[in-house]
Amino acid sequence: MSRKDAQLQALVAPIANDLAAMREVISDALSSDVPAVSDMTAHIGRFRGKQLRGGLVLLCAHGRASETAERGDLAVVSAIVELIHLATLVHDDVLDGADKRRRVASVNRRWDNQVAVLLGDFLYSRAFHLSTTLPTSLVSQLLSQITQEICSGEIEQAAGRYDFEMPVENYERIATAKTGALYGAACELGMRYPGGSEFDGAEMRAFGRELGLAFQIVDDLIDLEGDEEVAGKSTGTDVEDGKVTLAVLHTYRAAEAVTRAAIRDAYTLPGLEDEPGGRLGRLLEVCDMGPGIAEARERARELVDRARARLNRLPEGPSREALHALTEFVLERRW
């Protein structure tokens, strides 16, 4: 077992049995009698990754009331959240032109973009079919709203490519929609399903959205400065795709006119993607990203600190401790 896997297992120890049940539900949901589909779902089964969103459902449920944790439905609820996340990963790899995910070929790389889009749709449909098997419509209602928010965020991000004058508030709104929304939904579902308080659900939804925004900021930094072997996925895709992330916004805003022009060129000059280091390599050559990276990392820290304060909503115990440790993991991760 790698050090990273051991670290994650320690974080989710209070819900280990529930995670195993969740994975069984996911495995069943990915099965198909159609050989072509079965081949693809077997491939994406290797994308398992951190499964933080499903873990958040279970940790919040355990943290609020022990009797809730006994409900077998929670394995299904957490699996639905993870399936939606998996669908977004498949679609994101198409949008980013990524070649690798969890150290294996992305679906769009192994097959093509058309197949990847259809497979993502298949995963969404499986997730929402599972939600119809539950005795309450809460999961369907909440996650259908969140899926719309995710799609809107992706559309807004695509429309804002190469926008170096984007207000930071716009970046954060888009990043929250793309990532924080599902984190927030996971925490809210853990607090409210079944029969939990809407007020507590709203507080932990805010926790999840702040944590998710911090996660996305760190994810953008990994794409910018991370080691591809450590990250386990393609890096430099944001620059290749024209996405201006938080560290770049800060760097551009503080730069002189000549450096600003060089940053724009790194994103847009034809042929750079074929040079050693690609567009990201050129970007790192023409400007000092250090202060912008530090500023973005500090913003992630602020969000995590704000999120942690909300954990007082939960009673003391292993689940609250695990959630607190998880916030630090999100902040310090390199993969």
TIKOLPA-633846 format. One record per residue: z, x, y of N, C-alpha, C in turn; residue in three letters. Coordinates in steps of 0.1 Angstrom, whole numbers, padded with zeros to 4 digits, always signed. Example, Ala and Ser with C-alpha at 12.3 -4.5 7.8 and 13.67 -1.06 7.14 Angstrom:
BEGIN
+0078+0132-0057+0078+0123-0045+0078+0132-0033ALA;+0071+0128-0022+0071+0137-0011+0079+0129+0000SER;
This chain:
BEGIN
+0000+0008-0012+0000+0000+0000+0000+0009+0012MET;-0009+0006+0022-0009+0013+0034+0003+0011+0043SER;+0006+0020+0053+0017+0018+0062+0015+0005+0070ARG;+0003+0002+0074+0000-0010+0082+0003-0022+0073LYS;-0001-0022+0061+0002-0034+0052+0017-0036+0050ASP;+0024-0024+0048+0038-0025+0046+0045-0030+0059ALA;+0040-0026+0070+0046-0031+0083+0044-0046+0084GLN;+0032-0051+0081+0030-0066+0082+0038-0073+0072LEU;+0039-0068+0060+0047-0075+0049+0062-0076+0054GLN;+0067-0066+0060+0081-0066+0065+0082-0077+0076ALA;+0072-0078+0084+0073-0088+0095+0073-0103+0089LEU;+0066-0105+0079+0065-0119+0074+0073-0121+0061VAL;+0083-0112+0059+0091-0114+0047+0098-0128+0046ALA;+0103-0134+0057+0109-0147+0056+0100-0158+0051PRO;+0087-0156+0051+0078-0167+0047+0068-0162+0036ILE;+0073-0152+0029+0064-0146+0019+0058-0156+0009ALA;+0067-0164+0004+0063-0174-0006+0053-0185+0000ASN;+0056-0189+0012+0047-0198+0019+0034-0192+0021ASP;+0033-0179+0025+0020-0173+0027+0012-0172+0014LEU;+0019-0170+0003+0012-0170-0010+0006-0184-0013ALA;+0014-0194-0010+0009-0208-0012-0003-0211-0002ALA;-0002-0206+0010-0013-0207+0020-0026-0201+0014MET;-0024-0189+0009-0036-0181+0004-0043-0189-0008ARG;-0035-0195-0016-0040-0203-0027-0049-0215-0021GLU;-0044-0221-0011-0051-0232-0005-0064-0227+0001VAL;-0064-0215+0008-0076-0209+0013-0086-0206+0002ILE;-0081-0200-0008-0090-0196-0020-0097-0209-0025SER;-0089-0220-0027-0096-0232-0032-0106-0237-0022ASP;-0103-0236-0009-0112-0241+0001-0125-0233+0002ALA;-0124-0220-0001-0136-0212-0001-0145-0213-0013LEU;-0140-0220-0024-0147-0221-0036-0159-0231-0034SER;-0170-0228-0041-0182-0237-0040-0190-0236-0053SER;-0196-0248-0056-0204-0248-0068-0218-0243-0065ASP;-0221-0241-0052-0234-0236-0048-0234-0220-0049VAL;-0242-0214-0058-0241-0199-0060-0242-0191-0047PRO;-0252-0195-0038-0254-0188-0026-0241-0189-0017ALA;-0236-0201-0016-0224-0202-0008-0212-0195-0014VAL;-0211-0196-0027-0200-0189-0034-0200-0174-0032SER;-0212-0168-0032-0214-0154-0029-0209-0150-0016ASP;-0212-0158-0006-0208-0156+0008-0193-0157+0010MET;-0188-0168+0004-0173-0170+0006-0165-0160-0001THR;-0170-0155-0012-0164-0144-0019-0164-0131-0010ALA;-0175-0129-0003-0176-0118+0006-0166-0119+0017HIS;-0165-0131+0024-0156-0132+0035-0141-0133+0031ILE;-0139-0135+0018-0125-0134+0013-0119-0121+0015GLY;-0128-0111+0017-0123-0097+0019-0120-0095+0034ARG;-0122-0105+0042-0118-0104+0057-0104-0108+0059PHE;-0096-0109+0049-0083-0116+0050-0075-0111+0062ARG;-0074-0099+0065-0068-0094+0077-0053-0097+0078GLY;-0049-0099+0090-0034-0100+0093-0029-0114+0091LYS;-0037-0124+0092-0033-0138+0089-0021-0142+0098GLN;-0021-0137+0110-0010-0140+0120-0009-0154+0124LEU;-0020-0161+0125-0020-0175+0130-0014-0184+0120ARG;-0018-0182+0107-0011-0190+0097+0004-0186+0096GLY;+0007-0174+0097+0020-0169+0097+0029-0175+0108GLY;+0023-0177+0120+0030-0183+0131+0034-0198+0128LEU;+0025-0205+0122+0028-0219+0117+0041-0219+0109VAL;+0041-0210+0099+0052-0210+0089+0065-0204+0096LEU;+0064-0194+0104+0076-0189+0110+0082-0199+0119LEU;+0074-0206+0127+0079-0216+0136+0086-0227+0129CYS;+0079-0231+0118+0085-0242+0110+0098-0238+0103ALA;+0099-0226+0098+0111-0221+0092+0122-0220+0103HIS;+0117-0215+0114+0127-0213+0125+0134-0225+0130GLY;+0126-0236+0130+0132-0248+0137+0141-0256+0127ARG;+0138-0256+0114+0146-0265+0105+0142-0261+0091ALA;+0152-0258+0083+0150-0254+0069+0143-0265+0061SER;+0147-0278+0063+0141-0288+0055+0126-0289+0058GLU;+0121-0286+0070+0107-0286+0072+0099-0276+0063THR;+0106-0264+0061+0099-0254+0054+0097-0258+0039ALA;+0104-0268+0035+0102-0272+0021+0090-0281+0019GLU;+0084-0285+0030+0072-0294+0029+0060-0286+0024ARG;+0054-0290+0013+0042-0284+0008+0031-0285+0017GLY;+0031-0295+0025+0020-0297+0035+0018-0285+0044ASP;+0029-0277+0046+0028-0266+0056+0018-0255+0051LEU;+0017-0254+0038+0007-0244+0032-0007-0249+0036ALA;-0009-0262+0036-0022-0267+0040-0025-0265+0055VAL;-0015-0269+0063-0016-0268+0077-0019-0253+0081VAL;-0012-0244+0076-0014-0230+0079-0027-0225+0074SER;-0032-0230+0063-0045-0226+0057-0056-0232+0066ALA;-0054-0244+0072-0064-0250+0081-0066-0241+0093ILE;-0055-0236+0099-0055-0228+0110-0062-0215+0107VAL;-0060-0209+0095-0066-0196+0092-0081-0198+0089GLU;-0085-0210+0083-0099-0212+0081-0107-0214+0094LEU;-0101-0220+0104-0107-0221+0117-0109-0207+0123ILE;-0098-0199+0122-0099-0185+0127-0110-0178+0119HIS;-0111-0179+0106-0121-0172+0099-0135-0177+0103LEU;-0137-0189+0106-0150-0194+0111-0153-0188+0125ALA;-0143-0186+0133-0146-0180+0146-0149-0165+0145THR;-0144-0158+0135-0147-0144+0132-0162-0143+0128LEU;-0166-0152+0119-0180-0151+0115-0190-0154+0126VAL;-0187-0164+0135-0195-0166+0146-0194-0155+0157HIS;-0182-0150+0159-0180-0139+0168-0189-0127+0165ASP;-0190-0124+0152-0198-0112+0148-0212-0114+0151ASP;-0217-0127+0150-0231-0129+0155-0232-0127+0170VAL;-0223-0133+0177-0223-0131+0192-0222-0117+0196LEU;-0214-0109+0189-0212-0095+0193-0222-0085+0187ASP;-0230-0090+0177-0239-0081+0170-0231-0071+0162GLY;-0219-0074+0157-0211-0065+0150-0216-0063+0136ALA;-0214-0050+0131-0219-0046+0118-0208-0047+0107ASP;-0196-0046+0112-0185-0044+0102-0173-0053+0106LYS;-0166-0058+0096-0154-0066+0097-0145-0063+0086ARG;-0132-0059+0089-0123-0055+0078-0128-0045+0069ARG;-0136-0035+0074-0141-0024+0067-0152-0028+0057ARG;-0157-0040+0058-0169-0044+0050-0180-0049+0059VAL;-0192-0051+0054-0203-0055+0063-0200-0069+0067ALA;-0203-0072+0080-0202-0085+0086-0212-0094+0079SER;-0210-0107+0079-0219-0117+0073-0233-0115+0079VAL;-0234-0114+0092-0247-0113+0099-0254-0100+0095ASN;-0246-0090+0092-0252-0077+0088-0257-0078+0074ARG;-0249-0083+0065-0253-0084+0051-0264-0094+0048ARG;-0264-0105+0055-0274-0115+0054-0282-0115+0067TRP;-0280-0125+0075-0286-0125+0089-0278-0135+0098ASP;-0283-0136+0110-0275-0144+0120-0276-0159+0116ASN;-0287-0164+0111-0289-0178+0107-0279-0181+0097GLN;-0278-0173+0086-0268-0176+0075-0254-0175+0080VAL;-0251-0166+0089-0237-0164+0094-0233-0177+0102ALA;-0242-0182+0111-0239-0194+0118-0236-0206+0109VAL;-0245-0207+0099-0243-0218+0089-0230-0217+0081LEU;-0227-0204+0078-0214-0202+0070-0202-0205+0079LEU;-0203-0201+0092-0192-0205+0101-0190-0220+0102GLY;-0201-0227+0103-0200-0242+0103-0194-0247+0090ASP;-0198-0241+0079-0193-0245+0066-0177-0244+0066PHE;-0172-0233+0072-0158-0231+0072-0151-0241+0081LEU;-0157-0244+0092-0151-0254+0101-0150-0267+0094TYR;-0161-0271+0087-0161-0284+0080-0150-0284+0069SER;-0148-0273+0062-0138-0272+0051-0124-0274+0058ARG;-0122-0268+0069-0109-0269+0076-0106-0283+0080ALA;-0116-0290+0086-0114-0303+0091-0113-0313+0079PHE;-0120-0311+0068-0118-0319+0056-0104-0318+0051HIS;-0099-0306+0051-0085-0304+0046-0075-0312+0055LEU;-0078-0312+0068-0069-0319+0077-0069-0334+0075SER;-0079-0340+0069-0080-0354+0066-0071-0358+0054THR;-0067-0348+0046-0059-0351+0035-0044-0351+0038THR;-0041-0348+0050-0027-0349+0055-0022-0363+0059LEU;-0010-0366+0058-0005-0380+0060-0004-0383+0075PRO;-0007-0374+0084-0007-0376+0098-0019-0370+0104THR;-0024-0376+0116-0036-0372+0122-0033-0361+0132SER;-0020-0356+0134-0016-0346+0144-0025-0334+0142LEU;-0027-0329+0130-0034-0316+0128-0048-0318+0132VAL;-0055-0328+0128-0069-0331+0132-0071-0332+0147SER;-0062-0340+0153-0063-0342+0167-0061-0329+0175GLN;-0051-0322+0172-0048-0310+0179-0058-0299+0177LEU;-0062-0297+0165-0072-0286+0162-0086-0290+0166LEU;-0089-0302+0167-0103-0306+0172-0103-0303+0187SER;-0092-0305+0194-0092-0302+0209-0092-0287+0211GLN;-0085-0279+0202-0085-0265+0204-0098-0259+0200ILE;-0105-0264+0190-0119-0259+0187-0128-0261+0199THR;-0127-0272+0205-0135-0274+0218-0132-0264+0228GLN;-0119-0261+0230-0115-0251+0240-0121-0237+0236GLU;-0120-0234+0223-0125-0221+0218-0140-0220+0222ILE;-0148-0230+0218-0162-0230+0221-0165-0229+0236CYS;-0157-0237+0244-0159-0236+0258-0157-0222+0264SER;-0146-0215+0258-0143-0202+0262-0155-0192+0259GLY;-0160-0194+0247-0171-0185+0243-0183-0187+0252GLU;-0186-0200+0255-0198-0203+0264-0196-0197+0277ILE;-0183-0199+0283-0181-0193+0296-0181-0178+0296GLU;-0177-0172+0285-0178-0157+0284-0193-0153+0284GLN;-0201-0160+0276-0215-0157+0276-0222-0158+0289ALA;-0218-0169+0297-0224-0171+0310-0219-0160+0320ALA;-0208-0154+0317-0202-0144+0327-0205-0130+0323GLY;-0214-0127+0314-0218-0113+0311-0223-0106+0323ARG;-0219-0093+0324-0223-0084+0335-0217-0088+0348TYR;-0207-0097+0348-0201-0101+0361-0189-0092+0364ASP;-0192-0081+0371-0182-0071+0374-0173-0075+0386PHE;-0176-0086+0392-0168-0092+0403-0160-0103+0398GLU;-0159-0106+0385-0152-0117+0380-0137-0116+0384MET;-0131-0126+0389-0116-0126+0392-0109-0124+0379PRO;-0098-0117+0379-0089-0115+0368-0085-0128+0362VAL;-0083-0138+0370-0078-0151+0365-0089-0158+0356GLU;-0101-0155+0360-0112-0160+0351-0112-0154+0337ASN;-0111-0140+0337-0110-0133+0325-0098-0139+0316TYR;-0087-0141+0322-0075-0145+0314-0077-0160+0309GLU;-0084-0168+0317-0086-0182+0313-0095-0182+0301ARG;-0106-0174+0301-0115-0173+0290-0109-0167+0278ILE;-0101-0156+0280-0095-0150+0268-0084-0159+0262ALA;-0078-0167+0270-0068-0176+0265-0075-0187+0257THR;-0086-0192+0262-0094-0202+0254-0099-0196+0241ALA;-0104-0184+0241-0110-0178+0229-0099-0175+0219LYS;-0088-0170+0223-0078-0165+0214-0064-0172+0215THR;-0059-0173+0227-0046-0178+0229-0045-0193+0225GLY;-0056-0200+0226-0055-0215+0222-0051-0217+0208ALA;-0057-0209+0199-0054-0211+0185-0040-0206+0181LEU;-0036-0195+0188-0022-0190+0186-0012-0201+0191TYR;-0015-0207+0202-0007-0218+0207-0006-0230+0198GLY;-0018-0234+0193-0018-0245+0183-0010-0242+0171ALA;-0011-0230+0166-0004-0226+0154+0011-0228+0156ALA;+0016-0223+0167+0031-0224+0170+0035-0238+0172CYS;+0026-0246+0179+0030-0260+0182+0030-0268+0169GLU;+0021-0265+0160+0021-0272+0147+0033-0269+0139LEU;+0037-0256+0139+0049-0252+0132+0061-0259+0137GLY;+0062-0261+0150+0073-0268+0156+0073-0283+0154MET;+0061-0289+0153+0060-0304+0154+0057-0310+0140ARG;+0051-0302+0131+0047-0309+0118+0057-0305+0107TYR;+0063-0315+0101+0062-0329+0104+0074-0334+0112PRO;+0072-0342+0121+0083-0349+0128+0091-0341+0138GLY;+0086-0330+0143+0093-0322+0152+0092-0327+0167GLY;+0099-0320+0176+0100-0324+0190+0087-0320+0197SER;+0081-0329+0205+0070-0326+0213+0074-0316+0224GLU;+0086-0317+0229+0091-0308+0239+0092-0293+0234PHE;+0098-0292+0222+0099-0279+0216+0085-0274+0212ASP;+0076-0283+0208+0062-0279+0205+0055-0273+0217GLY;+0058-0280+0229+0051-0275+0241+0056-0261+0245ALA;+0069-0259+0243+0075-0246+0247+0069-0235+0238GLU;+0068-0237+0225+0063-0227+0216+0048-0226+0217MET;+0041-0237+0221+0027-0236+0224+0025-0226+0235ARG;+0033-0226+0245+0032-0217+0256+0035-0203+0251ALA;+0045-0201+0242+0047-0188+0236+0035-0183+0229PHE;+0028-0191+0221+0016-0187+0213+0005-0184+0222GLY;+0003-0191+0233-0008-0188+0242-0006-0175+0249ARG;+0006-0172+0253+0009-0160+0260+0007-0148+0250GLU;+0012-0150+0238+0011-0140+0228-0004-0138+0224LEU;-0012-0149+0223-0026-0148+0220-0034-0141+0231GLY;-0030-0143+0244-0037-0136+0255-0034-0121+0254LEU;-0022-0118+0251-0018-0104+0250-0026-0098+0238ALA;-0027-0105+0227-0035-0100+0215-0049-0097+0219PHE;-0055-0106+0227-0069-0104+0231-0071-0092+0240GLN;-0061-0091+0250-0062-0079+0259-0062-0066+0250ILE;-0052-0066+0241-0051-0054+0232-0064-0052+0224VAL;-0069-0063+0219-0081-0063+0211-0093-0057+0219ASP;-0094-0061+0232-0104-0055+0240-0102-0040+0242ASP;-0090-0036+0243-0087-0022+0244-0091-0014+0232LEU;-0088-0020+0220-0092-0014+0208-0108-0012+0207ILE;-0115-0022+0212-0129-0022+0213-0134-0010+0222ASP;-0126-0008+0232-0129+0002+0242-0126+0016+0239LEU;-0114+0018+0233-0109+0032+0230-0104+0034+0216GLU;-0106+0024+0207-0101+0025+0193-0110+0033+0184GLY;-0104+0038+0173-0110+0045+0163-0116+0034+0153ASP;-0129+0034+0150-0135+0024+0142-0129+0024+0128GLU;-0126+0036+0123-0120+0037+0109-0106+0030+0109GLU;-0098+0033+0119-0085+0027+0120-0086+0012+0123VAL;-0095+0008+0132-0096-0006+0136-0102-0015+0124ALA;-0110-0008+0116-0116-0015+0104-0128-0025+0108GLY;-0133-0023+0120-0144-0031+0125-0152-0024+0135LYS;-0163-0029+0139-0172-0023+0149-0165-0022+0162SER;-0166-0011+0169-0161-0010+0183-0172-0007+0192THR;-0169-0009+0205-0180-0007+0215-0189-0019+0217GLY;-0186-0030+0210-0195-0042+0210-0194-0049+0223THR;-0183-0049+0230-0182-0056+0243-0191-0050+0253ASP;-0192-0037+0254-0201-0031+0264-0215-0033+0260VAL;-0218-0032+0247-0232-0035+0242-0236-0049+0246GLU;-0226-0058+0245-0230-0073+0247-0228-0077+0262ASP;-0224-0068+0271-0223-0071+0285-0210-0078+0289GLY;-0200-0077+0280-0187-0084+0283-0179-0074+0291LYS;-0174-0079+0303-0166-0071+0312-0152-0075+0310VAL;-0144-0066+0303-0131-0070+0299-0121-0064+0309THR;-0108-0067+0307-0098-0065+0318-0097-0051+0323LEU;-0097-0041+0314-0096-0027+0318-0109-0023+0326ALA;-0120-0028+0323-0132-0025+0330-0132-0031+0344VAL;-0127-0044+0344-0126-0051+0357-0117-0043+0367LEU;-0106-0038+0362-0097-0030+0370-0103-0017+0374HIS;-0110-0010+0365-0116+0003+0368-0127+0001+0379THR;-0135-0009+0377-0147-0012+0386-0141-0015+0400TYR;-0131-0023+0400-0125-0028+0413-0120-0016+0421ARG;-0115-0006+0414-0109+0006+0421-0119+0017+0424ALA;-0131+0016+0419-0141+0027+0420-0148+0027+0433ALA;-0153+0039+0436-0163+0040+0447-0176+0035+0444GLU;-0185+0033+0454-0198+0026+0452-0206+0034+0441ALA;-0206+0047+0442-0214+0055+0432-0210+0053+0418VAL;-0197+0053+0416-0191+0051+0403-0194+0036+0398THR;-0193+0027+0407-0196+0013+0403-0210+0012+0398ARG;-0219+0018+0405-0234+0018+0401-0235+0024+0387ALA;-0228+0035+0385-0229+0042+0372-0223+0033+0361ALA;-0212+0025+0364-0207+0016+0354-0217+0005+0351ILE;-0223+0000+0361-0233-0011+0359-0245-0005+0350ARG;-0249+0007+0353-0260+0013+0345-0256+0015+0331ASP;-0243+0019+0328-0239+0020+0314-0240+0008+0306ALA;-0239-0004+0313-0240-0017+0307-0255-0021+0305TYR;-0264-0017+0314-0277-0023+0315-0289-0014+0313THR;-0288-0001+0315-0300+0007+0314-0306+0006+0300LEU;-0319+0004+0299-0326+0003+0286-0324+0016+0278PRO;-0323+0015+0265-0323+0026+0256-0310+0033+0254GLY;-0299+0030+0262-0287+0037+0260-0280+0033+0246LEU;-0283+0022+0241-0277+0018+0228-0282+0027+0217GLU;-0293+0034+0219-0298+0042+0209-0294+0057+0210ASP;-0287+0060+0221-0282+0074+0223-0269+0076+0215GLU;-0265+0088+0212-0252+0091+0206-0241+0086+0214PRO;-0232+0078+0208-0221+0072+0216-0225+0059+0222GLY;-0237+0056+0223-0242+0043+0229-0237+0040+0243GLY;-0237+0027+0246-0233+0024+0260-0219+0027+0263ARG;-0210+0025+0253-0196+0028+0255-0194+0043+0258LEU;-0201+0051+0251-0201+0066+0254-0205+0069+0268GLY;-0215+0063+0273-0219+0065+0286-0209+0060+0296ARG;-0203+0048+0294-0193+0042+0302-0181+0052+0304LEU;-0177+0058+0292-0165+0067+0293-0168+0080+0299LEU;-0181+0083+0300-0186+0096+0307-0186+0094+0322GLU;-0189+0082+0327-0192+0081+0341-0180+0076+0349VAL;-0169+0073+0343-0157+0068+0350-0144+0072+0342CYS;-0133+0072+0349-0120+0074+0343-0114+0061+0340ASP;-0114+0057+0327-0109+0044+0323-0094+0044+0322MET;-0088+0055+0323-0073+0056+0320-0065+0047+0329GLY;-0066+0047+0342-0058+0037+0350-0061+0023+0347PRO;-0073+0019+0345-0077+0005+0341-0071+0001+0328GLY;-0071+0010+0318-0065+0008+0305-0050+0006+0306ILE;-0044+0015+0314-0029+0014+0316-0026+0000+0323ALA;-0034-0004+0332-0031-0017+0339-0032-0029+0330GLU;-0043-0028+0321-0045-0039+0312-0033-0039+0301ALA;-0029-0027+0297-0018-0027+0287-0005-0032+0293ARG;-0003-0029+0306+0009-0034+0313+0009-0049+0314GLU;-0003-0055+0316-0004-0069+0317-0001-0075+0303ARG;-0005-0069+0292-0002-0074+0279+0013-0073+0277ALA;+0020-0063+0282+0034-0062+0281+0041-0073+0288ARG;+0036-0076+0300+0042-0087+0308+0042-0100+0300GLU;+0030-0103+0294+0028-0115+0287+0037-0116+0275LEU;+0039-0105+0268+0048-0104+0256+0062-0106+0260VAL;+0066-0100+0271+0080-0102+0276+0083-0117+0280ASP;+0073-0123+0286+0074-0137+0289+0075-0146+0277ARG;+0067-0143+0267+0067-0150+0255+0080-0149+0247ALA;+0085-0137+0247+0098-0134+0240+0109-0143+0245ARG;+0110-0145+0258+0120-0153+0265+0120-0167+0259ALA;+0109-0172+0255+0108-0186+0250+0114-0187+0236ARG;+0116-0176+0229+0121-0176+0215+0136-0181+0215LEU;+0142-0182+0226+0156-0187+0227+0156-0202+0223ASN;+0144-0208+0223+0143-0222+0219+0146-0224+0204ARG;+0145-0213+0196+0147-0213+0182+0162-0209+0179LEU;+0168-0214+0169+0181-0209+0165+0180-0195+0159PRO;+0191-0188+0161+0191-0174+0155+0189-0174+0140GLU;+0182-0164+0135+0179-0163+0121+0167-0154+0118GLY;+0164-0152+0105+0153-0143+0101+0140-0147+0108PRO;+0137-0160+0109+0123-0163+0114+0122-0160+0129SER;+0133-0162+0137+0133-0158+0151+0132-0143+0152ARG;+0139-0136+0144+0138-0121+0144+0124-0117+0141GLU;+0118-0123+0131+0104-0119+0127+0094-0122+0139ALA;+0096-0133+0145+0087-0137+0157+0089-0126+0168LEU;+0101-0122+0170+0103-0112+0180+0097-0099+0177HIS;+0098-0095+0164+0091-0082+0159+0076-0084+0160ALA;+0071-0096+0157+0057-0098+0157+0051-0096+0171LEU;+0059-0099+0182+0054-0097+0195+0052-0082+0198THR;+0061-0074+0193+0059-0059+0195+0047-0054+0186GLU;+0045-0060+0175+0034-0056+0166+0021-0059+0174PHE;+0020-0070+0180+0008-0074+0187+0005-0064+0198VAL;+0015-0060+0205+0014-0051+0216+0010-0037+0212LEU;+0016-0032+0201+0014-0018+0197+0003-0016+0187GLU;-0003-0026+0182-0013-0025+0171-0025-0017+0175ARG;-0031-0011+0166-0044-0003+0168-0055-0008+0159ARG;-0053-0020+0153-0062-0026+0143-0062-0041+0144TRP;
